[in-house]
Protein backbone atom coordinates (compact mmCIF):
# COMPACT_ATOMS: atom_id res chain seq x y z
CA UNK A 1 0.00 0.00 0.00
CA UNK A 2 2.81 2.41 0.93
CA UNK A 3 4.65 1.75 -2.35
CA UNK A 4 1.44 2.39 -4.30
CA UNK A 5 0.96 5.72 -2.50
CA UNK A 6 4.56 6.71 -3.25
CA UNK A 7 4.02 5.86 -6.92
CA UNK A 8 0.89 8.04 -7.02
CA UNK A 9 2.75 10.91 -5.34
CA UNK A 10 5.59 10.65 -7.86
CA UNK A 11 3.12 10.73 -10.72
CA UNK A 12 1.42 13.86 -9.39
CA UNK A 13 4.78 15.57 -8.90
CA UNK A 14 5.34 15.24 -12.66
CA UNK A 15 2.30 17.43 -13.36
CA UNK A 16 4.31 20.50 -14.28
CA UNK A 17 2.64 22.91 -16.69
CA UNK A 18 4.89 21.95 -19.58
CA UNK A 19 4.59 18.21 -18.92
CA UNK A 20 0.79 18.35 -18.78
CA UNK A 21 0.49 20.27 -22.05
CA UNK A 22 3.04 18.00 -23.75
CA UNK A 23 1.16 14.85 -22.74
CA UNK A 24 -2.25 16.27 -23.64
CA UNK A 25 -0.92 17.27 -27.07
CA UNK A 26 0.40 13.75 -27.59
CA UNK A 27 -2.92 12.16 -26.58
CA UNK A 28 -5.02 14.63 -28.57
CA UNK A 29 -2.99 14.41 -31.78
CA UNK A 30 -2.66 10.62 -31.54
CA UNK A 31 -5.28 8.26 -30.07
CA UNK A 32 -7.95 10.92 -29.51
CA UNK A 33 -7.84 12.29 -33.05
CA UNK A 34 -7.94 8.73 -34.40
CA UNK A 35 -10.99 7.87 -32.27
CA UNK A 36 -12.99 11.10 -32.79
CA UNK A 37 -15.45 9.66 -35.34
CA UNK A 38 -15.98 6.53 -33.23
CA UNK A 39 -16.61 8.68 -30.12
CA UNK A 40 -19.10 10.82 -32.04
CA UNK A 41 -20.92 7.63 -32.99
CA UNK A 42 -21.15 6.33 -29.40
CA UNK A 43 -17.81 5.07 -28.09
CA UNK A 44 -17.33 6.22 -24.46
CA UNK A 45 -13.56 6.97 -24.30
CA UNK A 46 -12.71 6.04 -20.72
CA UNK A 47 -9.33 4.77 -21.91
CA UNK A 48 -8.46 8.21 -23.23
CA UNK A 49 -9.83 9.93 -20.12
CA UNK A 50 -7.68 7.62 -18.01
CA UNK A 51 -4.63 8.69 -20.01
CA UNK A 52 -5.59 12.35 -19.61
CA UNK A 53 -5.95 11.77 -15.88
CA UNK A 54 -2.48 10.24 -15.65
CA UNK A 55 -1.17 13.28 -17.51
CA UNK A 56 -2.70 15.61 -14.92
CA UNK A 57 -5.28 17.16 -17.23
CA UNK A 58 -8.19 16.24 -14.93
CA UNK A 59 -6.72 17.44 -11.64
CA UNK A 60 -4.58 20.56 -12.04
CA UNK A 61 -7.50 22.93 -11.39
CA UNK A 62 -7.90 21.60 -7.86
CA UNK A 63 -6.54 23.56 -4.90
CA UNK A 64 -4.37 20.61 -3.89
CA UNK A 65 -2.62 20.80 -7.27
CA UNK A 66 -2.19 24.55 -7.42
CA UNK A 67 -5.65 25.67 -8.61
CA UNK A 68 -4.20 25.98 -12.12
CA UNK A 69 -7.44 26.81 -13.90
CA UNK A 70 -5.57 28.34 -16.82
CA UNK A 71 -3.71 25.09 -17.39
CA UNK A 72 -6.96 23.14 -17.13
CA UNK A 73 -8.55 25.39 -19.76
CA UNK A 74 -5.53 24.97 -22.04
CA UNK A 75 -5.64 21.18 -21.71
CA UNK A 76 -9.38 21.07 -22.41
CA UNK A 77 -8.95 23.35 -25.42
CA UNK A 78 -6.32 21.03 -26.91
CA UNK A 79 -8.46 17.92 -26.43
CA UNK A 80 -11.61 19.64 -27.74
CA UNK A 81 -9.67 20.68 -30.83
CA UNK A 82 -9.54 16.98 -31.72
CA UNK A 83 -12.89 15.90 -30.23
CA UNK A 84 -15.55 18.12 -28.68
CA UNK A 85 -17.25 15.22 -26.90
CA UNK A 86 -14.04 14.37 -25.03
CA UNK A 87 -13.60 18.04 -24.10
CA UNK A 88 -17.11 18.00 -22.63
CA UNK A 89 -16.31 14.83 -20.67
CA UNK A 90 -13.21 16.56 -19.29
CA UNK A 91 -15.35 19.49 -18.16
CA UNK A 92 -17.90 17.15 -16.53
CA UNK A 93 -15.09 15.34 -14.74
CA UNK A 94 -13.36 18.59 -13.72
CA UNK A 95 -16.44 20.13 -12.13
CA UNK A 96 -17.22 16.90 -10.29
CA UNK A 97 -13.73 17.09 -8.79
CA UNK A 98 -14.44 20.71 -7.91
CA UNK A 99 -17.59 19.69 -6.01
CA UNK A 100 -15.74 16.98 -4.11
CA UNK A 101 -12.84 19.19 -3.03
CA UNK A 102 -14.86 22.30 -2.22
CA UNK A 103 -17.35 20.25 -0.18
CA UNK A 104 -14.85 19.98 2.66
CA UNK A 105 -16.36 16.57 3.47
CA UNK A 106 -13.51 14.32 4.71
CA UNK A 107 -15.33 11.24 3.40
CA UNK A 108 -15.10 12.66 -0.13
CA UNK A 109 -11.77 14.47 0.07
CA UNK A 110 -9.41 11.59 0.71
CA UNK A 111 -8.67 8.69 -1.60
CA UNK A 112 -11.90 9.29 -3.47
CA UNK A 113 -10.77 12.72 -4.67
CA UNK A 114 -7.25 11.45 -5.43
CA UNK A 115 -8.63 8.65 -7.60
CA UNK A 116 -10.93 11.08 -9.39
CA UNK A 117 -8.21 13.67 -10.06
CA UNK A 118 -5.82 11.03 -11.42
CA UNK A 119 -8.33 9.36 -13.74
CA UNK A 120 -8.59 6.14 -11.72
CA UNK A 121 -12.32 6.71 -11.10
CA UNK A 122 -14.89 8.63 -13.14
CA UNK A 123 -17.85 10.85 -12.45
CA UNK A 124 -19.76 13.76 -13.93
CA UNK A 125 -22.35 16.35 -13.03
CA UNK A 126 -26.14 16.35 -12.81
CA UNK A 127 -26.53 20.11 -12.39
CA UNK A 128 -28.22 20.98 -15.68
CA UNK A 129 -31.68 20.98 -14.12
CA UNK A 130 -30.68 22.66 -10.81
CA UNK A 131 -28.81 25.48 -12.58
CA UNK A 132 -31.90 26.20 -14.67
CA UNK A 133 -34.13 25.81 -11.60
CA UNK A 134 -32.09 28.37 -9.65
CA UNK A 135 -32.66 30.81 -12.53
CA UNK A 136 -36.42 30.14 -12.58
CA UNK A 137 -36.30 28.48 -16.00
CA UNK A 138 -37.67 25.08 -14.91
CA UNK A 139 -38.67 23.29 -11.66
CA UNK A 140 -36.28 21.21 -9.57
CA UNK A 141 -36.74 17.58 -10.59
CA UNK A 142 -35.27 15.77 -7.58
CA UNK A 143 -37.01 15.90 -4.19
CA UNK A 144 -35.43 15.14 -0.81
CA UNK A 145 -37.15 14.11 2.41
CA UNK A 146 -35.41 14.16 5.79
CA UNK A 147 -35.01 10.72 7.36
CA UNK A 148 -32.84 9.55 10.28
CA UNK A 149 -29.19 9.94 9.28
CA UNK A 150 -29.75 11.84 6.05
CA UNK A 151 -32.21 12.19 3.18
CA UNK A 152 -34.30 10.05 0.86
CA UNK A 153 -34.24 11.25 -2.75
CA UNK A 154 -36.94 10.70 -5.36
CA UNK A 155 -37.34 11.94 -8.91
CA UNK A 156 -36.05 11.67 -12.45
CA UNK A 157 -33.41 13.57 -14.42
CA UNK A 158 -33.82 13.25 -18.21
CA UNK A 159 -30.10 13.25 -19.07
CA UNK A 160 -26.89 13.16 -17.09
CA UNK A 161 -23.49 12.76 -18.80
CA UNK A 162 -20.24 10.99 -17.93
CA UNK A 163 -21.94 8.36 -15.76
CA UNK A 164 -22.33 4.60 -15.85
CA UNK A 165 -22.95 1.85 -13.33
CA UNK A 166 -20.20 2.08 -10.73
CA UNK A 167 -19.54 5.77 -11.42
CA UNK A 168 -21.00 8.88 -9.77
CA UNK A 169 -22.03 12.50 -10.21
CA UNK A 170 -22.85 15.61 -8.20
CA UNK A 171 -26.60 16.25 -7.89
CA UNK A 172 -29.03 18.59 -6.11
CA UNK A 173 -32.51 17.99 -4.68
CA UNK A 174 -35.10 20.29 -3.15
CA UNK A 175 -35.77 19.44 0.52
CA UNK A 176 -39.51 19.14 1.11
CA UNK A 177 -41.35 20.15 4.26
CA UNK A 178 -44.35 18.15 5.50
CA UNK A 179 -46.70 20.38 3.49
CA UNK A 180 -44.79 19.75 0.27
CA UNK A 181 -43.10 23.16 0.10
CA UNK A 182 -39.32 23.37 -0.31
CA UNK A 183 -37.23 24.62 2.61
CA UNK A 184 -33.86 24.59 0.82
CA UNK A 185 -31.73 22.40 -1.46
CA UNK A 186 -29.13 19.76 -0.64
CA UNK A 187 -26.21 18.82 -2.87
CA UNK A 188 -24.86 15.29 -2.72
CA UNK A 189 -22.71 12.71 -4.43
CA UNK A 190 -24.96 10.37 -6.38
CA UNK A 191 -23.33 6.94 -6.55
CA UNK A 192 -24.67 5.01 -9.55
CA UNK A 193 -25.02 1.65 -7.80
CA UNK A 194 -27.79 -0.95 -7.87
CA UNK A 195 -30.25 1.55 -6.33
CA UNK A 196 -30.11 3.82 -9.39
CA UNK A 197 -32.08 3.18 -12.56
CA UNK A 198 -30.18 4.36 -15.64
CA UNK A 199 -32.43 4.81 -18.65
CA UNK A 200 -31.14 5.04 -22.25
CA UNK A 201 -31.66 8.46 -23.85
CA UNK A 202 -33.01 9.04 -27.36
CA UNK A 203 -30.30 9.14 -30.02
CA UNK A 204 -28.82 12.63 -30.20
CA UNK A 205 -27.51 14.23 -33.37
CA UNK A 206 -23.98 14.27 -31.92
CA UNK A 207 -21.96 13.80 -28.73
CA UNK A 208 -23.17 10.20 -28.50
CA UNK A 209 -19.94 9.09 -26.80
CA UNK A 210 -20.60 11.09 -23.62
CA UNK A 211 -22.38 8.23 -21.81
CA UNK A 212 -25.53 10.27 -21.21
CA UNK A 213 -28.40 8.59 -19.36
CA UNK A 214 -31.74 9.33 -17.81
CA UNK A 215 -31.59 8.80 -14.04
CA UNK A 216 -34.50 7.66 -11.86
CA UNK A 217 -34.20 7.62 -8.08
CA UNK A 218 -36.69 5.88 -5.81
CA UNK A 219 -36.14 6.34 -2.05
CA UNK A 220 -32.41 6.71 -2.69
CA UNK A 221 -30.72 7.25 0.70
CA UNK A 222 -28.06 9.93 1.07
CA UNK A 223 -26.01 9.87 4.29
CA UNK A 224 -23.46 12.30 5.69
CA UNK A 225 -20.62 10.71 3.73
CA UNK A 226 -22.28 11.73 0.44
CA UNK A 227 -23.18 15.32 1.37
CA UNK A 228 -21.45 18.01 -0.71
CA UNK A 229 -23.37 21.02 0.63
CA UNK A 230 -26.39 21.51 2.88
CA UNK A 231 -27.76 24.04 2.07
CA UNK A 232 -26.67 23.98 -1.57
CA UNK A 233 -27.33 27.54 -2.78
CA UNK A 234 -24.44 29.28 -0.97
CA UNK A 235 -22.10 26.57 -2.26
CA UNK A 236 -23.32 26.99 -5.85
CA UNK A 237 -22.97 30.78 -5.57
CA UNK A 238 -19.34 30.27 -4.52
CA UNK A 239 -18.37 27.89 -7.35
CA UNK A 240 -20.70 29.15 -10.10
CA UNK A 241 -18.13 31.26 -11.92
CA UNK A 242 -15.56 28.43 -11.84
CA UNK A 243 -18.21 25.98 -13.09
CA UNK A 244 -19.02 28.21 -16.09
CA UNK A 245 -15.46 29.33 -16.80
CA UNK A 246 -14.15 25.77 -17.10
CA UNK A 247 -16.63 25.16 -19.93
CA UNK A 248 -14.91 27.79 -22.05
CA UNK A 249 -12.05 25.38 -22.79
CA UNK A 250 -14.45 23.19 -24.74
CA UNK A 251 -15.78 26.11 -26.78
CA UNK A 252 -12.30 27.40 -27.62
CA UNK A 253 -11.12 23.95 -28.68
CA UNK A 254 -14.06 23.30 -31.00
CA UNK A 255 -13.43 26.74 -32.52
CA UNK A 256 -9.73 25.98 -33.07
CA UNK A 257 -10.54 22.61 -34.64
CA UNK A 258 -12.95 24.27 -37.05
CA UNK A 259 -10.33 26.85 -38.02
CA UNK A 260 -7.93 23.97 -38.68
CA UNK A 261 -10.43 22.47 -41.13
CA UNK A 262 -10.76 25.76 -42.99
CA UNK A 263 -6.97 26.13 -43.24
CA UNK A 264 -6.65 22.53 -44.44
CA UNK A 265 -8.20 23.40 -47.81
CA UNK A 266 -6.64 26.85 -48.18
CA UNK A 267 -3.89 25.71 -50.61
CA UNK A 268 -6.52 24.23 -52.93
CA UNK A 269 -9.52 26.51 -52.44
CA UNK A 270 -8.14 29.75 -51.05
CA UNK A 271 -8.60 31.54 -54.36
CA UNK A 272 -12.38 31.12 -54.10
CA UNK A 273 -12.77 30.83 -50.32
CA UNK A 274 -11.45 34.39 -49.98
CA UNK A 275 -14.96 35.53 -50.90
CA UNK A 276 -16.47 33.87 -47.80
CA UNK A 277 -17.13 35.50 -44.45
CA UNK A 278 -15.40 34.33 -41.24
CA UNK A 279 -12.06 33.61 -42.83
CA UNK A 280 -9.53 31.62 -40.76
CA UNK A 281 -7.29 34.60 -39.94
CA UNK A 282 -10.27 36.68 -38.80
CA UNK A 283 -11.57 33.90 -36.57
CA UNK A 284 -8.11 33.15 -35.21
CA UNK A 285 -7.71 36.77 -34.10
CA UNK A 286 -11.05 36.60 -32.26
CA UNK A 287 -10.11 33.23 -30.77
CA UNK A 288 -6.77 34.54 -29.52
CA UNK A 289 -8.56 37.43 -27.83
CA UNK A 290 -11.07 35.08 -26.16
CA UNK A 291 -8.24 32.83 -24.97
CA UNK A 292 -6.50 35.82 -23.38
CA UNK A 293 -9.72 36.85 -21.65
CA UNK A 294 -10.35 33.32 -20.34
CA UNK A 295 -6.78 32.93 -19.12
CA UNK A 296 -6.96 36.24 -17.27
CA UNK A 297 -10.21 35.23 -15.59
CA UNK A 298 -8.70 31.85 -14.70
CA UNK A 299 -6.33 33.57 -12.26
CA UNK A 300 -9.20 34.30 -9.83
CA UNK A 301 -11.82 31.55 -10.34
CA UNK A 302 -13.51 32.13 -6.98
CA UNK A 303 -13.95 35.89 -7.34
CA UNK A 304 -17.47 36.44 -6.03
CA UNK A 305 -18.05 39.90 -7.48
CA UNK A 306 -20.86 40.68 -9.87
CA UNK A 307 -18.45 42.23 -12.37
CA UNK A 308 -16.38 39.06 -12.45
CA UNK A 309 -19.41 36.83 -12.98
CA UNK A 310 -20.62 39.12 -15.76
CA UNK A 311 -17.28 38.78 -17.56
CA UNK A 312 -17.29 34.99 -17.13
CA UNK A 313 -20.78 34.85 -18.63
CA UNK A 314 -19.56 37.08 -21.45
CA UNK A 315 -16.53 34.93 -22.38
CA UNK A 316 -18.66 31.78 -22.19
CA UNK A 317 -21.20 33.36 -24.57
CA UNK A 318 -18.37 34.54 -26.84
CA UNK A 319 -17.12 30.97 -26.93
CA UNK A 320 -20.51 29.71 -28.09
CA UNK A 321 -20.77 32.33 -30.81
CA UNK A 322 -17.24 31.65 -32.01
CA UNK A 323 -17.74 27.88 -32.11
CA UNK A 324 -20.95 28.25 -34.12
CA UNK A 325 -19.41 30.66 -36.61
CA UNK A 326 -16.15 28.74 -37.00
CA UNK A 327 -17.91 25.40 -37.50
CA UNK A 328 -20.25 26.88 -40.12
CA UNK A 329 -17.29 28.51 -41.84
CA UNK A 330 -15.30 25.28 -41.92
CA UNK A 331 -18.12 23.49 -43.72
CA UNK A 332 -18.47 26.30 -46.26
CA UNK A 333 -14.72 26.49 -46.77
CA UNK A 334 -14.40 22.74 -47.35
CA UNK A 335 -17.49 22.50 -49.53
CA UNK A 336 -18.68 19.03 -50.55
CA UNK A 337 -15.80 17.23 -48.81
CA UNK A 338 -16.90 18.79 -45.52
CA UNK A 339 -20.47 17.60 -46.10
CA UNK A 340 -19.51 13.93 -45.82
CA UNK A 341 -20.91 12.37 -42.66
CA UNK A 342 -17.41 11.32 -41.55
CA UNK A 343 -15.89 14.77 -42.22
CA UNK A 344 -14.53 16.81 -39.32
CA UNK A 345 -16.57 19.94 -40.24
CA UNK A 346 -19.77 17.89 -40.18
CA UNK A 347 -18.95 16.63 -36.68
CA UNK A 348 -17.95 20.08 -35.45
CA UNK A 349 -21.21 21.61 -36.68
CA UNK A 350 -22.97 19.30 -34.24
CA UNK A 351 -20.37 19.85 -31.51
CA UNK A 352 -20.76 23.62 -31.82
CA UNK A 353 -24.53 23.30 -31.49
CA UNK A 354 -23.95 21.37 -28.28
CA UNK A 355 -21.59 24.07 -26.97
CA UNK A 356 -24.41 26.57 -27.50
CA UNK A 357 -27.19 24.51 -25.85
CA UNK A 358 -25.46 22.71 -22.97
CA UNK A 359 -26.26 24.31 -19.59
CA UNK A 360 -25.76 27.20 -19.34
CA UNK A 361 -27.06 27.53 -22.89
CA UNK A 362 -26.40 30.65 -24.93
CA UNK A 363 -29.93 31.91 -24.21
CA UNK A 364 -29.44 31.14 -20.48
CA UNK A 365 -26.16 33.07 -20.46
CA UNK A 366 -27.79 36.09 -22.08
CA UNK A 367 -30.75 35.78 -19.68
CA UNK A 368 -28.37 35.92 -16.70
CA UNK A 369 -26.38 38.81 -18.17
CA UNK A 370 -29.58 40.79 -18.69
CA UNK A 371 -30.70 40.03 -15.13
CA UNK A 372 -27.37 41.16 -13.67
CA UNK A 373 -27.49 44.32 -15.79
CA UNK A 374 -30.96 45.15 -14.47
CA UNK A 375 -29.71 44.71 -10.91
CA UNK A 376 -26.83 47.08 -11.62
CA UNK A 377 -28.89 49.62 -13.56
CA UNK A 378 -32.44 49.53 -12.14
CA UNK A 379 -35.15 50.98 -14.35
Secondary structure, 3 states (H helix, E strand, C coil): CHHHHHHHHHHHHCCCHHHHHHHHHHHHHHHHHHHHHHHHCCCCCHHHHHHHHHHCCCCCCCHHHCCCHHHHHHHHHHHHHHCHHHHHHHHHHHHHHHHHHHHCCHHHHCHHHHHHHCCCCCEEECCHHHHHHHCCCCCCCEEEEEECCEEEEEEEEEEECCCCCCCEEEEEEEEECCCCCEEEEEEEEEECCCCEEEEECCCCCCCHHHCCEEEEEEEEEEEHHHEEEECCHHHHHHHHHHHHHHHHHHHHHHHHHHHHHHHHCHHHHHHHHCCCCCCHHHHHHHHHHHHHHHHHHHHHCCCCCHHHHHHHHHHHHHHHHHHHHHHHHHHHHHHHHHHCCCCHHHHHHHHHHHHHHCCCCHHHHHHHHHHHHHHHCCC
